[in-house]
């Protein structure tokens, strides 16, 4: 696929997003930007959240990770499913009952202003790092397959990517994002199914026949149950998946902001359950696609691309889709799916970061309307700059697959949120509000030490995705220590 055709596809796609933005911007006021006037149909939110949850990481890194981990990531996905039910029937009722715009306002009502800001701070760090991971992937693909040959630096690619997102989200905010996510989810799912069709056709094998083949069986291990010491043992992955969902969806302003645009709690719960079932099915399809990609690569001598001096399986899918002469339709749909996957999470992340910073840190609701709009505008720019800086750092220092890196970092940054919300929901204690931030920081330091201990210190036990609940538990006990009284 030629570089010029890639650019045409990208520009055409963004032109379509700008049209959607113009149609959905509403009054361009803060109520529209932050809550979508609570008018979003639940089924539209549910479908759009699939793309926002999967993102470019699932689109590229999950299939690429099959080469080293087979289908064992699905153990984590099964945990996700249970986690979504907890979000739907434990957390959403709390958020709707208190009519929250930012979910961290709950911590302020429960413990005090310092705890409110502590929760918002850890969300801010988590979402900046997570959104940057997702955008890093699509920027790397565009850089490797287009802009390097034109002599355009990576910094320019990243800046343009963020600028395009800023343009179509700065007026309509979450109301625009709900509808653009729906379009982007459709393109992403269409792309993966067309990819499977064209690759199986090229291998001269039917899809069902491939699932029964030795090529699939050698890469189809899902459950790891031999030793609990292993990082990806089923119980560790499953439990980790539950808590990853609770934190990265239920305690995350980005994902909850979409749910809070639904008309009622019942609609939001229907959205969450339907979305979770679709997400599990689609993720399994992505994993199967990964087995197909490695089979195709082996049979056609496709080399795994080199990035920063080492093999990067994250780039195998784009290498096959764009450079293997399979079919121009595959190349175009892959590119559309990749961009849709990346931007369906990045646009909502940028919007939620702006919302959280305005509501939680600037307390924008107490200012007059003119100053509210001005602060929101400049905050949106500031969040964009943060994302650019973090992506450029990743480009120089990321050394593992993006999906693995994202879930590991989630264990550090979302753990304090888990502890704060759990203590607020499941106990009646007040705390010394001034000390909550220090408890959370100490918890992160402790789990960092645990995570980086040499293997021998833990008797061969390898920390996996259970790092997140461990972090939350340490925070919970720390808050118990600083409790003040029983209400």
Protein Blocks (a to p, Z undefined) as FASTA:
>chain_A
ZZklmmmmmmmmmmmmmmmmmmmnmnopaklmmnonopacfklmmmmmmmmmnommlmmm
mmmmmmmnojmlmmmmmmmmmmmmmmmmmmmmmmmmnopablklmmmmmnomklmmmmmm
mmmmmmmmmmmmmmmmmmmmmmmmmmmmnopafklmmmmmmmmmmmmmmmnmmmlmmmmm
mmmmmmmmmmmmmmmmmmmmmnopafklmmmpmklmmmmcfbdckbmkbmklmklmmmmm
mmmmmmmmmmgmklmmmmmmpmbfklmmmmmmmmmmmmmmmmmmmmmmmmmmmmmmmmno
pacddeehiacfklmmmmmmmmnomafklmmmmmmmmmmmmmmmmmmmmmmmmmmmmmmm
nommlpcfklmmmmmmmmmmmmmmmmmmmmmmmmmmgcbdfklmmmmmmmmmmmmmmmmm
mmmmmpcbdcdfklmmmmmmmmmmmmmmmmmpcfklnnopacdfklmmmmmmmmmmmmmm
mpmbdZZ
